[in-house]
């Protein structure tokens, strides 16, 4: 299986937005749809994609999103990557409390490090997808 770098980036972006991604081995096509377990999921606009995947299930590889503990680790790694000790401590303190993701979002959204965070998270997701692709190849 040969997934191009451009496709890895596309998959990473789709996963980050909550989509479920599938790689169609015969054509190299990326198919995706929202998570059907999401309470707001409306299958109607996605039915063609869902049917296509179900009908050819053996030709697809599912690319998984990060689990909560993996997303938490990305946030933690981002904090440790910062040279600003004060902000690093704020992040580590915020994520050690109840609702760590919300606390982090509230902190990062109004900081000078917002874009740094998006860049860091994007790279982490690309690396995450690459690791899955390598596993699938084996």
N, C-alpha and C positions, 0 to 999 in steps of 0.2 A: 504494500500500500504506500503510495506516494502522495502525501498531502503537502501542497505548496505552502511556503511561508505566508503568502497572502491569505490563504484559506485558514491557516492557524490563527492569524490575527482576526479574521472574520469570526471564527468560532469563539475565540476568547471574548470578543465584544458581545456576541450573542449570549454566551453563558453569563457574562457579567450583568446583562439586562434581564436575566431570569428565564431565558429560553432554554429548551432542551434541544440539543444538536445531534444530528446523525450524519455520518459520512457514507455516501453510496459508493461502494468499492468499484463496481463496473464503470461508472461514469465520472467519478470524482466529484459529484455534486454534493453540496452541503444542503441538507434540509433541516428545518427547525420549526418549532411551534412552542407556544407557552406551556408551562407545566399544567397538566390536567388536574393535578391535586390542589392547584390554587383555587381558593373559593370564588374568585371572580372570573375564572376561566370560562370563556364562551367558545365551544367547539365549532360552531357553525362556520366562521370565516377560515378555519384551519382544517376543515374536514378532508379536503383533497390531499393535503400533505399527510395527515394522519393515516388516511386510507392507503396512500402510496407506500408509506413506511410499513404499515401492517401487512400489505400484500406482498412485499418483497423483503420481509424481515431478515431473511438469511443473507441478503446482500448489503446490509447496513451494519455499521459500527456506531454504537452510541458513545458520545463524548460527554462525560459527566461534569457537572458543575462542582465547585468547591463545597465541601461540607462546612458547617459552622466553625468547627475547630480549626479548619484550614484557613478560613477567612480571618479568624481571630489571630492566627499566627502571622498572617500577612500584615495586619495592623501592628502587631507587636514588633515585627521585623522593621516596619517603617519607622516606628518610634525609635528603635535602637540605631537606625541609620542616620538619625538627625544629629547634627553637631550642636544644635541649640539645646543645652541641658535642661533649661527651664521648661521648654515646650515638651521635650521628651518626657519629663517627669509628669507634666499635666496629662499627657496621653496615657501613660502607664497607670496613673492614678484613676483616670476616667474609665479605663477598660477593666479595672479591677473591681468595679462596683456592679450593682445590678444593672441590667440593660446596657452592656458594654458597647454594642454597635450603635445604639442611639446616642449614648454619651460621646462616642468618638465622632459621629457625624456632626453633632452639635458643636463640638470643639473645632473640628477641622474646617467646617463650612465657613467659618468667620475668621479664619486665620490666614496668615501670609503663606502657609504651606499647602493650601488647597490644591493647587496645580501639581505640586511635588507629589502629593498623595495620589492624584489620578494617574500620573506617570508611573509611579511605583507600583500601584495596583494593576495597571495595564500590563506592565512587564511581568509581574507575578502571575497573572492569568495566562499570558502567552507561554511562559515557562511551564505552567501547570498543564496546559494543553499539549505542549511538546512532549512532556513526560508520558502522557497517556498515549500519544501517537506512537512513541517508541515501544511502549508495552504492547500495543496492538500489532505492531510489525512483527514481534517475536512469535 
